[in-house]
């Protein structure tokens, strides 16, 4: 099973980099790969969550287990 920590705006680190890379590959994110969860990445996460129609849970910008599992499964 794939396991990473929950991340949200203000967080930094390798999990954020992984998120940036996944959302960039899916054309949701066009910012830099800087390991920093800022407003541009937050907007990309919210749009992804919205587009997935509930598969990620609530549209809240928080990348928890449901969002991670959905991101990795596609």
N, C-alpha and C positions, 0 to 999 in steps of 0.2 A: 504494500500500500504506500502511496505517495504521501509524505508528511512534511509540511512546512508550517511555520507559525502564522498566526493571523497578523495581517499588516493593514495599516491605514495611513491617512495623510499625516505627515510628520516623521514617519519611520524611515530608516535607512538600513542598507545592508544587501546581502546577496539575494534574499528573497525578493526584495524590491527590484533588483536587476533582472531576476528571472521573470517577474511580472512584466517589466518594461519590454523585455525581449519577446515574450509571448504576445502581448498586445500590439507591439510593433509589427510582428509577423502577420497579424490578423487585421492590420490597417486601422486599428483603433488609436494608436499612440504614435506621435511623430516627434516627440521630444528627444532629449539626449539620454544616453544610457549612463546615468550618473549615480545609481543606487540610492536615489532620494525620492521619496513619495511626496511630490508637490502637487499643486493645483491642476496642472496639465494631466498628470497621471490619474489624479482623482476623477477628473472629468471623463477620461477614457474608461476607467473602471465602471463608473456609473452608467455610461452609454452601453458598455458591454452587458452589464447586469440587466439593464432595461431591455435590450435587444433579445436577451435569452428568455424573456417572458416567464420569470419565476424559477427557472432552473437553478439560479444562483441564490435564491432566497430574496430578501428585501433589497431594493435598490438604495444602498446606503454608502457606497464607496469603501466599505470594509471588505477586505479579501480574507474571508474565513474559510472553513472547510467546504461549504457548498460551492463557493466561487472557485476555489482552488481545484476541486474535483471536476467541475465543469470545464475549466480552462485546460486541464490536463487531458480530459477525456476526448476533446474534439481534435 
